[in-house]
Amino acid sequence: MEQHSQLIVVDASVLPEVIGKVLEVKKMLAGRQEKSSAAACKRVGISRSAYYKYKDCVFSYEDKLTQRIINLHAVLRDEAGVLSSVLSALYDFGANILTVNQNIPIDGVAEVTFSVRLGGSVGTPDALREKLMQVGGVVHVKLISGE
C-alpha cells in the first residue's frame, strides 16, 4: 500500500513543546550556530532521539499572504558601484534579496536579474521599480514576475 503524506497547518501553541524545539535545532544547524545536532539539542534542551524522530517531518510555515516574491530585470551601466547602489536600494526598501544573476557587460551595460521577497509592510513592486530607476547608473528596470 502506498503512503501519502498529509500536511496540515496547526498553531504552534497547541503542539507539544518538543516540536518547537526541533524547529529551533533545525534553524541553528542551518545557520551554523551549532556545529552538531548533539550540541544544538543540548542547547535547546531536547534529546537527540526526539530531534531525529521529528526532524524530517516538522517544518516552519511562512505566511504566503504577507510575503511576495518578485523577479526584476535591470540594465545597469558598467561603472564601479552601480550594482552595490542597487543592492543598497533594495535593502533600504526592505526587500530580502534571494538571488542575483549578472551577465558580463556588453557595450557598456550589464543585464542583472534579481529575485526578492517583499514583506507585508513593504511597498508595492511598482514602487520598488521606481526606487531602483532613481539609482545612478540604472538604465532600465522591468518587473518580470510577481504581484
Secondary structure, DSSP 8 states (H G I E B T S, - for coil): -----------GGGS-HHHHHHHHHHHHHHTTSSSSHHHHHHHHT--HHHHHHHTTT------TTSEEEEEEEEEEES-TTHHHHHHHHHHHHTEEEEEEEE---BTTEEEEEEEEEEETTS--HHHHHHHHHTSTTEEEEEEEE--
